[in-house]
Amino acid sequence: MQKTAVIFIWMFAFTAMTPASAQQVRAWLDTASIRIGEQATLHLEIEQPAAERYSWPPVADTIGPVEVLGHGVVHEQWTPDSLLVTRRQSLTVTCFDSGYFAIPPFVFRNELDTGASLETLPMLLAVHTVAVDTSKAIRDIKAPLEEPYTWQDVWPWALGGLAAAGAAWMALVWYRKRQERKNQVPARKVPDRPAHEIAIESLRALEDQKRWQQGDYKGYHTALTDIIRIYIEHRWHVNAMEMTTDEIMRYPVIYKLSSDNMTQLRYLLELADYVKFAKLVPVAHENEQSMKHAYDFVLDTRVSAAPAAAQKEEEVVS
């Protein structure tokens, strides 16, 4: 039985390596025996008169268990007299099952005569497994070989690291300068006259301009709060022009004032914020009330005629 199978296999191998028929077509494998996963090349060829037309046989991605990995281009070769043409195509095939697999004939059909066709002979592909010596112990799969690092592998990472370090250093320098500017209090010229006198004069000048009566509510309340902020700077040496309303109200020396003075200051500062940022249009009473609170706040908190030592102690920023 085994001898018969060997004869049958050799017969298929012989027929695969020889023309498939006495006709004009043939198909053959470059090798009739492969191991699982190996590749073989299947060749198709037809030799025909130039006047005849045969359709090329379609080849799917699989031929039974045999897989077709690649379809080559169909090449043509003409005889010198241009009477005969030979067309060839190469297909790359493989198989992942062991055994003997028959590749059926390929059919070339005559396009001028629907009843005529040419067929190749069938072929046999033998697929063998890898021989394993079961007498030896099973060993682990070898680990992949590691290639040494080169400068081409390292320089993109090194360049990226330098760029990141440079960006971090620039950000740190910018942050420190920003903090220094934030903590630095600009030097302001100390007036020769008492702060309350300058503030009262400025308030009277603002009243004479009659800004809110002319519809300039934003300009009126901006000027009013600037007068009070400058008064606070000269009176308590607080950088009020650079502070928000909440920062001024929470400042220790302001926070220690009487509840009436705190109410007056908060009223005129918050109303001005609404006018400047929320586009609030205050009524006449609110505009007049802000001016009255400004006068009262300046007069109530002005430096009294106390001894110089007491005045100096009062003006120290806590």
BALOBA-1460 file (C-alpha; in Angstrom, 3 decimals):
// residues 318
<rec num="1" residu="m" x="0.000" y="0.000" z="0.000"/>
<rec num="2" residu="q" x="2.788" y="2.402" z="0.865"/>
<rec num="3" residu="k" x="4.617" y="1.541" z="-2.364"/>
<rec num="4" residu="t" x="1.487" y="2.340" z="-4.399"/>
<rec num="5" residu="a" x="1.135" y="5.753" z="-2.741"/>
<rec num="6" residu="v" x="4.761" y="6.575" z="-3.533"/>
<rec num="7" residu="i" x="4.268" y="5.641" z="-7.170"/>
<rec num="8" residu="f" x="1.106" y="7.786" z="-7.301"/>
<rec num="9" residu="i" x="2.942" y="10.785" z="-5.814"/>
<rec num="10" residu="w" x="5.860" y="10.488" z="-8.240"/>
<rec num="11" residu="m" x="3.411" y="10.228" z="-11.112"/>
<rec num="12" residu="f" x="1.764" y="13.540" z="-10.120"/>
<rec num="13" residu="a" x="5.139" y="15.181" z="-9.585"/>
<rec num="14" residu="f" x="6.274" y="14.065" z="-13.016"/>
<rec num="15" residu="t" x="3.143" y="15.302" z="-14.693"/>
<rec num="16" residu="a" x="3.441" y="18.661" z="-12.859"/>
<rec num="17" residu="m" x="6.939" y="19.215" z="-14.216"/>
<rec num="18" residu="t" x="5.989" y="18.374" z="-17.815"/>
<rec num="19" residu="p" x="3.549" y="19.969" z="-20.242"/>
<rec num="20" residu="a" x="-0.029" y="19.346" z="-19.118"/>
<rec num="21" residu="s" x="-1.246" y="18.212" z="-22.549"/>
<rec num="22" residu="a" x="-0.318" y="18.045" z="-26.150"/>
<rec num="23" residu="q" x="-2.455" y="21.112" z="-26.613"/>
<rec num="24" residu="q" x="-1.345" y="24.707" z="-26.247"/>
<rec num="25" residu="v" x="-1.716" y="25.135" z="-22.433"/>
<rec num="26" residu="r" x="0.181" y="23.881" z="-19.447"/>
<rec num="27" residu="a" x="0.514" y="24.447" z="-15.687"/>
<rec num="28" residu="w" x="3.350" y="23.383" z="-13.424"/>
<rec num="29" residu="l" x="4.818" y="23.945" z="-9.962"/>
<rec num="30" residu="d" x="8.457" y="24.861" z="-9.463"/>
<rec num="31" residu="t" x="8.421" y="22.297" z="-6.643"/>
<rec num="32" residu="a" x="5.857" y="19.617" z="-5.853"/>
<rec num="33" residu="s" x="6.871" y="19.270" z="-2.173"/>
<rec num="34" residu="i" x="7.023" y="21.962" z="0.526"/>
<rec num="35" residu="r" x="6.938" y="22.193" z="4.289"/>
<rec num="36" residu="i" x="4.047" y="23.838" z="6.121"/>
<rec num="37" residu="g" x="4.131" y="27.597" z="5.529"/>
<rec num="38" residu="e" x="6.728" y="27.470" z="2.761"/>
<rec num="39" residu="q" x="5.939" y="29.002" z="-0.616"/>
<rec num="40" residu="a" x="5.916" y="27.580" z="-4.120"/>
<rec num="41" residu="t" x="5.400" y="29.152" z="-7.535"/>
<rec num="42" residu="l" x="2.602" y="27.968" z="-9.800"/>
<rec num="43" residu="h" x="3.084" y="28.773" z="-13.497"/>
<rec num="44" residu="l" x="0.312" y="29.078" z="-16.110"/>
<rec num="45" residu="e" x="1.047" y="29.258" z="-19.832"/>
<rec num="46" residu="i" x="-0.835" y="29.252" z="-23.110"/>
<rec num="47" residu="e" x="0.576" y="29.293" z="-26.618"/>
<rec num="48" residu="q" x="-1.987" y="30.323" z="-29.211"/>
<rec num="49" residu="p" x="-2.284" y="31.694" z="-32.737"/>
<rec num="50" residu="a" x="-2.603" y="35.470" z="-32.840"/>
<rec num="51" residu="a" x="-6.034" y="35.157" z="-34.464"/>
<rec num="52" residu="e" x="-7.502" y="33.167" z="-31.553"/>
<rec num="53" residu="r" x="-8.692" y="34.665" z="-28.292"/>
<rec num="54" residu="y" x="-8.711" y="32.712" z="-25.023"/>
<rec num="55" residu="s" x="-9.877" y="34.146" z="-21.676"/>
<rec num="56" residu="w" x="-7.415" y="33.829" z="-18.826"/>
<rec num="57" residu="p" x="-8.679" y="31.481" z="-16.102"/>
<rec num="58" residu="p" x="-9.717" y="33.342" z="-12.939"/>
<rec num="59" residu="v" x="-7.774" y="32.297" z="-9.833"/>
<rec num="60" residu="a" x="-9.317" y="32.914" z="-6.399"/>
<rec num="61" residu="d" x="-7.410" y="33.553" z="-3.174"/>
<rec num="62" residu="t" x="-7.647" y="29.882" z="-2.269"/>
<rec num="63" residu="i" x="-7.590" y="26.631" z="-4.222"/>
<rec num="64" residu="g" x="-9.020" y="24.292" z="-1.638"/>
<rec num="65" residu="p" x="-6.596" y="24.324" z="1.320"/>
<rec num="66" residu="v" x="-3.897" y="25.897" z="-0.862"/>
<rec num="67" residu="e" x="-3.694" y="29.673" z="-0.424"/>
<rec num="68" residu="v" x="-2.736" y="32.034" z="-3.261"/>
<rec num="69" residu="l" x="-0.526" y="34.770" z="-1.823"/>
<rec num="70" residu="g" x="0.251" y="36.687" z="-5.006"/>
<rec num="71" residu="h" x="-0.981" y="37.022" z="-8.585"/>
<rec num="72" residu="g" x="1.751" y="37.964" z="-11.015"/>
<rec num="73" residu="v" x="1.239" y="39.986" z="-14.169"/>
<rec num="74" residu="v" x="0.328" y="38.141" z="-17.380"/>
<rec num="75" residu="h" x="3.248" y="38.547" z="-19.756"/>
<rec num="76" residu="e" x="3.105" y="38.125" z="-23.541"/>
<rec num="77" residu="q" x="5.843" y="36.956" z="-25.922"/>
<rec num="78" residu="w" x="5.361" y="37.017" z="-29.694"/>
<rec num="79" residu="t" x="7.144" y="35.011" z="-32.338"/>
<rec num="80" residu="p" x="9.174" y="36.951" z="-34.923"/>
<rec num="81" residu="d" x="6.499" y="36.467" z="-37.542"/>
<rec num="82" residu="s" x="3.788" y="37.643" z="-35.065"/>
<rec num="83" residu="l" x="1.690" y="34.572" z="-35.837"/>
<rec num="84" residu="l" x="1.951" y="32.989" z="-32.365"/>
<rec num="85" residu="v" x="1.826" y="34.542" z="-28.911"/>
<rec num="86" residu="t" x="2.773" y="32.941" z="-25.588"/>
<rec num="87" residu="r" x="1.148" y="34.277" z="-22.416"/>
<rec num="88" residu="r" x="2.493" y="33.408" z="-18.969"/>
<rec num="89" residu="q" x="1.559" y="34.142" z="-15.342"/>
<rec num="90" residu="s" x="3.200" y="33.154" z="-12.042"/>
<rec num="91" residu="l" x="1.223" y="32.629" z="-8.810"/>
<rec num="92" residu="t" x="2.731" y="32.366" z="-5.313"/>
<rec num="93" residu="v" x="1.032" y="29.627" z="-3.256"/>
<rec num="94" residu="t" x="1.423" y="28.098" z="0.182"/>
<rec num="95" residu="c" x="-0.399" y="25.765" z="2.558"/>
<rec num="96" residu="f" x="-0.685" y="25.473" z="6.328"/>
<rec num="97" residu="d" x="-2.049" y="21.923" z="6.471"/>
<rec num="98" residu="s" x="0.003" y="18.782" z="5.986"/>
<rec num="99" residu="g" x="-0.956" y="16.201" z="3.385"/>
<rec num="100" residu="y" x="-1.292" y="15.762" z="-0.359"/>
<rec num="101" residu="f" x="-3.511" y="18.291" z="-2.111"/>
<rec num="102" residu="a" x="-4.687" y="18.159" z="-5.722"/>
<rec num="103" residu="i" x="-4.764" y="21.378" z="-7.712"/>
<rec num="104" residu="p" x="-7.565" y="21.029" z="-10.313"/>
<rec num="105" residu="p" x="-7.130" y="21.860" z="-14.011"/>
<rec num="106" residu="f" x="-7.218" y="25.480" z="-15.172"/>
<rec num="107" residu="v" x="-9.616" y="26.159" z="-18.056"/>
<rec num="108" residu="f" x="-8.819" y="28.564" z="-20.903"/>
<rec num="109" residu="r" x="-12.058" y="29.282" z="-22.788"/>
<rec num="110" residu="n" x="-12.197" y="30.315" z="-26.439"/>
<rec num="111" residu="e" x="-13.969" y="33.668" z="-26.661"/>
<rec num="112" residu="l" x="-14.692" y="33.212" z="-30.384"/>
<rec num="113" residu="d" x="-16.068" y="29.684" z="-29.989"/>
<rec num="114" residu="t" x="-18.012" y="29.275" z="-26.764"/>
<rec num="115" residu="g" x="-17.949" y="25.513" z="-27.045"/>
<rec num="116" residu="a" x="-14.160" y="25.243" z="-27.263"/>
<rec num="117" residu="s" x="-11.771" y="25.366" z="-24.315"/>
<rec num="118" residu="l" x="-8.330" y="24.136" z="-23.257"/>
<rec num="119" residu="e" x="-7.515" y="22.621" z="-19.854"/>
<rec num="120" residu="t" x="-4.281" y="21.988" z="-17.991"/>
<rec num="121" residu="l" x="-3.575" y="18.723" z="-16.245"/>
<rec num="122" residu="p" x="-4.216" y="18.502" z="-12.470"/>
<rec num="123" residu="m" x="-1.264" y="18.786" z="-10.112"/>
<rec num="124" residu="l" x="-0.391" y="17.368" z="-6.723"/>
<rec num="125" residu="l" x="1.212" y="19.424" z="-3.945"/>
<rec num="126" residu="a" x="2.768" y="17.545" z="-1.039"/>
<rec num="127" residu="v" x="2.930" y="19.495" z="2.249"/>
<rec num="128" residu="h" x="5.088" y="18.038" z="5.019"/>
<rec num="129" residu="t" x="5.350" y="18.853" z="8.692"/>
<rec num="130" residu="v" x="8.630" y="19.764" z="10.371"/>
<rec num="131" residu="a" x="10.364" y="16.723" z="11.750"/>
<rec num="132" residu="v" x="10.493" y="16.759" z="15.555"/>
<rec num="133" residu="d" x="12.875" y="14.628" z="17.586"/>
<rec num="134" residu="t" x="10.655" y="13.507" z="20.483"/>
<rec num="135" residu="s" x="13.603" y="11.858" z="22.246"/>
<rec num="136" residu="k" x="15.058" y="15.254" z="23.161"/>
<rec num="137" residu="a" x="13.773" y="17.579" z="25.864"/>
<rec num="138" residu="i" x="11.562" y="20.500" z="24.859"/>
<rec num="139" residu="r" x="13.440" y="23.783" z="24.959"/>
<rec num="140" residu="d" x="12.209" y="27.341" z="25.147"/>
<rec num="141" residu="i" x="11.932" y="29.412" z="22.014"/>
<rec num="142" residu="k" x="15.028" y="31.485" z="21.467"/>
<rec num="143" residu="a" x="14.612" y="35.105" z="22.431"/>
<rec num="144" residu="p" x="14.830" y="37.711" z="19.641"/>
<rec num="145" residu="l" x="18.288" y="39.058" z="18.982"/>
<rec num="146" residu="e" x="18.731" y="42.639" z="20.160"/>
<rec num="147" residu="e" x="20.452" y="45.034" z="17.834"/>
<rec num="148" residu="p" x="22.848" y="47.580" z="19.409"/>
<rec num="149" residu="y" x="21.612" y="51.141" z="19.654"/>
<rec num="150" residu="t" x="23.069" y="53.597" z="17.155"/>
<rec num="151" residu="w" x="23.226" y="57.375" z="17.088"/>
<rec num="152" residu="q" x="20.325" y="57.407" z="14.621"/>
<rec num="153" residu="d" x="18.175" y="55.693" z="17.271"/>
<rec num="154" residu="v" x="19.204" y="58.029" z="20.088"/>
<rec num="155" residu="w" x="19.346" y="61.506" z="18.545"/>
<rec num="156" residu="p" x="15.559" y="62.072" z="18.180"/>
<rec num="157" residu="w" x="15.066" y="61.301" z="21.887"/>
<rec num="158" residu="a" x="18.068" y="63.413" z="22.901"/>
<rec num="159" residu="l" x="16.828" y="66.336" z="20.822"/>
<rec num="160" residu="g" x="13.342" y="65.989" z="22.285"/>
<rec num="161" residu="g" x="14.756" y="65.904" z="25.817"/>
<rec num="162" residu="l" x="16.820" y="69.048" z="25.228"/>
<rec num="163" residu="a" x="13.794" y="70.828" z="23.767"/>
<rec num="164" residu="a" x="11.637" y="69.843" z="26.758"/>
<rec num="165" residu="a" x="14.342" y="70.951" z="29.220"/>
<rec num="166" residu="g" x="14.706" y="74.274" z="27.392"/>
<rec num="167" residu="a" x="10.947" y="74.856" z="27.445"/>
<rec num="168" residu="a" x="10.793" y="74.038" z="31.166"/>
<rec num="169" residu="w" x="13.676" y="76.431" z="31.909"/>
<rec num="170" residu="m" x="12.036" y="79.258" z="29.942"/>
<rec num="171" residu="a" x="8.727" y="78.643" z="31.731"/>
<rec num="172" residu="l" x="10.484" y="78.763" z="35.112"/>
<rec num="173" residu="v" x="12.256" y="82.027" z="34.242"/>
<rec num="174" residu="w" x="8.986" y="83.562" z="33.034"/>
<rec num="175" residu="y" x="7.166" y="82.471" z="36.190"/>
<rec num="176" residu="r" x="9.831" y="83.916" z="38.479"/>
<rec num="177" residu="k" x="9.855" y="87.238" z="36.645"/>
<rec num="178" residu="r" x="6.084" y="87.349" z="36.782"/>
<rec num="179" residu="q" x="6.129" y="86.724" z="40.517"/>
<rec num="180" residu="e" x="8.762" y="89.429" z="40.989"/>
<rec num="181" residu="r" x="6.676" y="91.946" z="39.022"/>
<rec num="182" residu="k" x="3.604" y="90.914" z="40.958"/>
<rec num="183" residu="n" x="5.274" y="91.320" z="44.351"/>
<rec num="184" residu="q" x="7.050" y="94.519" z="43.419"/>
<rec num="185" residu="v" x="5.222" y="97.648" z="44.524"/>
<rec num="186" residu="p" x="5.944" y="100.543" z="42.170"/>
<rec num="187" residu="a" x="7.417" y="103.559" z="43.881"/>
<rec num="188" residu="r" x="4.966" y="106.454" z="43.984"/>
<rec num="189" residu="k" x="5.751" y="110.039" z="44.728"/>
<rec num="190" residu="v" x="4.578" y="111.021" z="48.195"/>
<rec num="191" residu="p" x="2.642" y="114.286" z="48.003"/>
<rec num="192" residu="d" x="3.730" y="117.254" z="50.109"/>
<rec num="193" residu="r" x="0.177" y="117.935" z="51.285"/>
<rec num="194" residu="p" x="-2.083" y="115.653" z="53.337"/>
<rec num="195" residu="a" x="-3.794" y="112.932" z="51.324"/>
<rec num="196" residu="h" x="-7.305" y="114.006" z="52.363"/>
<rec num="197" residu="e" x="-6.804" y="117.546" z="51.035"/>
<rec num="198" residu="i" x="-5.849" y="116.230" z="47.597"/>
<rec num="199" residu="a" x="-8.781" y="113.814" z="47.626"/>
<rec num="200" residu="i" x="-11.326" y="116.505" z="48.606"/>
<rec num="201" residu="e" x="-10.058" y="118.827" z="45.860"/>
<rec num="202" residu="s" x="-10.283" y="116.039" z="43.310"/>
<rec num="203" residu="l" x="-13.825" y="115.118" z="44.389"/>
<rec num="204" residu="r" x="-14.965" y="118.740" z="44.060"/>
<rec num="205" residu="a" x="-13.389" y="118.989" z="40.609"/>
<rec num="206" residu="l" x="-15.193" y="115.796" z="39.569"/>
<rec num="207" residu="e" x="-18.500" y="117.208" z="40.822"/>
<rec num="208" residu="d" x="-17.991" y="120.342" z="38.746"/>
<rec num="209" residu="q" x="-17.497" y="118.266" z="35.579"/>
<rec num="210" residu="k" x="-21.067" y="116.836" z="35.896"/>
<rec num="211" residu="r" x="-20.120" y="113.682" z="34.005"/>
<rec num="212" residu="w" x="-22.972" y="111.420" z="35.049"/>
<rec num="213" residu="q" x="-25.484" y="114.199" z="34.346"/>
<rec num="214" residu="q" x="-24.183" y="114.133" z="30.741"/>
<rec num="215" residu="g" x="-24.514" y="110.318" z="30.479"/>
<rec num="216" residu="d" x="-20.846" y="109.459" z="31.077"/>
<rec num="217" residu="y" x="-21.530" y="107.018" z="33.913"/>
<rec num="218" residu="k" x="-18.459" y="104.894" z="33.303"/>
<rec num="219" residu="g" x="-16.110" y="107.882" z="33.222"/>
<rec num="220" residu="y" x="-17.704" y="109.334" z="36.365"/>
<rec num="221" residu="h" x="-17.422" y="106.176" z="38.488"/>
<rec num="222" residu="t" x="-13.936" y="105.354" z="37.141"/>
<rec num="223" residu="a" x="-12.659" y="108.797" z="38.130"/>
<rec num="224" residu="l" x="-14.415" y="108.591" z="41.499"/>
<rec num="225" residu="t" x="-12.858" y="105.233" z="42.446"/>
<rec num="226" residu="d" x="-9.438" y="106.357" z="41.169"/>
<rec num="227" residu="i" x="-9.569" y="109.320" z="43.570"/>
<rec num="228" residu="i" x="-10.393" y="107.018" z="46.501"/>
<rec num="229" residu="r" x="-7.755" y="104.448" z="45.487"/>
<rec num="230" residu="i" x="-5.065" y="107.170" z="45.286"/>
<rec num="231" residu="y" x="-6.210" y="108.495" z="48.659"/>
<rec num="232" residu="i" x="-5.828" y="104.976" z="50.155"/>
<rec num="233" residu="e" x="-2.321" y="104.671" z="48.669"/>
<rec num="234" residu="h" x="-1.194" y="108.024" z="50.139"/>
<rec num="235" residu="r" x="-3.017" y="107.534" z="53.431"/>
<rec num="236" residu="w" x="-1.953" y="103.932" z="54.239"/>
<rec num="237" residu="h" x="0.785" y="103.234" z="51.668"/>
<rec num="238" residu="v" x="-1.323" y="100.486" z="50.054"/>
<rec num="239" residu="n" x="-0.918" y="99.758" z="46.319"/>
<rec num="240" residu="a" x="-4.679" y="100.162" z="45.812"/>
<rec num="241" residu="m" x="-4.485" y="101.125" z="42.130"/>
<rec num="242" residu="e" x="-3.270" y="97.598" z="41.294"/>
<rec num="243" residu="m" x="-5.773" y="95.780" z="43.523"/>
<rec num="244" residu="t" x="-9.301" y="94.538" z="42.975"/>
<rec num="245" residu="t" x="-12.234" y="95.587" z="45.133"/>
<rec num="246" residu="d" x="-12.107" y="92.359" z="47.163"/>
<rec num="247" residu="e" x="-8.341" y="92.676" z="47.689"/>
<rec num="248" residu="i" x="-8.760" y="96.227" z="48.983"/>
<rec num="249" residu="m" x="-11.593" y="95.261" z="51.327"/>
<rec num="250" residu="r" x="-9.562" y="92.340" z="52.735"/>
<rec num="251" residu="y" x="-6.402" y="94.355" z="53.243"/>
<rec num="252" residu="p" x="-5.614" y="94.393" z="56.985"/>
<rec num="253" residu="v" x="-5.413" y="98.173" z="57.474"/>
<rec num="254" residu="i" x="-8.730" y="98.646" z="55.632"/>
<rec num="255" residu="y" x="-10.339" y="95.682" z="57.349"/>
<rec num="256" residu="k" x="-9.698" y="97.372" z="60.726"/>
<rec num="257" residu="l" x="-11.747" y="100.454" z="59.847"/>
<rec num="258" residu="s" x="-15.186" y="101.068" z="61.323"/>
<rec num="259" residu="s" x="-18.223" y="99.298" z="59.899"/>
<rec num="260" residu="d" x="-19.571" y="102.616" z="58.536"/>
<rec num="261" residu="n" x="-16.352" y="103.346" z="56.667"/>
<rec num="262" residu="m" x="-16.243" y="99.773" z="55.328"/>
<rec num="263" residu="t" x="-19.831" y="100.133" z="54.093"/>
<rec num="264" residu="q" x="-19.097" y="103.465" z="52.410"/>
<rec num="265" residu="l" x="-15.995" y="102.133" z="50.650"/>
<rec num="266" residu="r" x="-17.628" y="98.877" z="49.539"/>
<rec num="267" residu="y" x="-20.689" y="100.684" z="48.166"/>
<rec num="268" residu="l" x="-18.804" y="103.065" z="45.879"/>
<rec num="269" residu="l" x="-16.244" y="100.454" z="44.731"/>
<rec num="270" residu="e" x="-18.797" y="97.726" z="43.929"/>
<rec num="271" residu="l" x="-21.186" y="100.136" z="42.201"/>
<rec num="272" residu="a" x="-18.291" y="101.326" z="40.032"/>
<rec num="273" residu="d" x="-17.429" y="97.702" z="39.139"/>
<rec num="274" residu="y" x="-21.018" y="97.099" z="37.999"/>
<rec num="275" residu="v" x="-20.966" y="100.239" z="35.879"/>
<rec num="276" residu="k" x="-17.553" y="99.546" z="34.316"/>
<rec num="277" residu="f" x="-17.831" y="95.796" z="33.716"/>
<rec num="278" residu="a" x="-21.568" y="94.971" z="33.691"/>
<rec num="279" residu="k" x="-22.616" y="98.199" z="31.886"/>
<rec num="280" residu="l" x="-25.037" y="99.074" z="34.696"/>
<rec num="281" residu="v" x="-26.820" y="102.434" z="34.314"/>
<rec num="282" residu="p" x="-27.250" y="103.768" z="37.857"/>
<rec num="283" residu="v" x="-30.050" y="106.141" z="38.810"/>
<rec num="284" residu="a" x="-29.356" y="109.701" z="39.962"/>
<rec num="285" residu="h" x="-29.628" y="108.791" z="43.653"/>
<rec num="286" residu="e" x="-26.951" y="106.072" z="43.304"/>
<rec num="287" residu="n" x="-24.533" y="108.462" z="41.588"/>
<rec num="288" residu="e" x="-25.031" y="111.089" z="44.301"/>
<rec num="289" residu="q" x="-24.783" y="108.490" z="47.060"/>
<rec num="290" residu="s" x="-21.385" y="107.278" z="45.740"/>
<rec num="291" residu="m" x="-20.054" y="110.847" z="45.850"/>
<rec num="292" residu="k" x="-21.402" y="111.354" z="49.397"/>
<rec num="293" residu="h" x="-19.796" y="108.075" z="50.580"/>
<rec num="294" residu="a" x="-16.491" y="109.180" z="49.044"/>
<rec num="295" residu="y" x="-16.554" y="112.486" z="50.937"/>
<rec num="296" residu="d" x="-17.540" y="110.797" z="54.206"/>
<rec num="297" residu="f" x="-14.884" y="108.084" z="53.841"/>
<rec num="298" residu="v" x="-12.085" y="110.622" z="53.249"/>
<rec num="299" residu="l" x="-13.163" y="112.947" z="56.060"/>
<rec num="300" residu="d" x="-13.704" y="110.101" z="58.555"/>
<rec num="301" residu="t" x="-10.326" y="108.467" z="57.883"/>
<rec num="302" residu="r" x="-8.131" y="111.503" z="57.397"/>
<rec num="303" residu="v" x="-5.030" y="111.952" z="59.573"/>
<rec num="304" residu="s" x="-5.969" y="113.801" z="62.711"/>
<rec num="305" residu="a" x="-3.888" y="116.499" z="64.466"/>
<rec num="306" residu="a" x="-2.387" y="113.929" z="66.811"/>
<rec num="307" residu="p" x="1.274" y="113.888" z="67.883"/>
<rec num="308" residu="a" x="3.685" y="112.928" z="65.116"/>
<rec num="309" residu="a" x="4.663" y="109.639" z="66.791"/>
<rec num="310" residu="a" x="1.013" y="108.563" z="67.009"/>
<rec num="311" residu="q" x="0.416" y="109.485" z="63.384"/>
<rec num="312" residu="k" x="3.430" y="107.491" z="62.249"/>
<rec num="313" residu="e" x="2.328" y="104.432" z="64.180"/>
<rec num="314" residu="e" x="-1.180" y="104.722" z="62.712"/>
<rec num="315" residu="e" x="0.104" y="104.755" z="59.123"/>
<rec num="316" residu="v" x="2.277" y="101.652" z="59.386"/>
<rec num="317" residu="v" x="0.885" y="98.877" z="57.196"/>
<rec num="318" residu="s" x="-0.021" y="95.888" z="59.256"/>
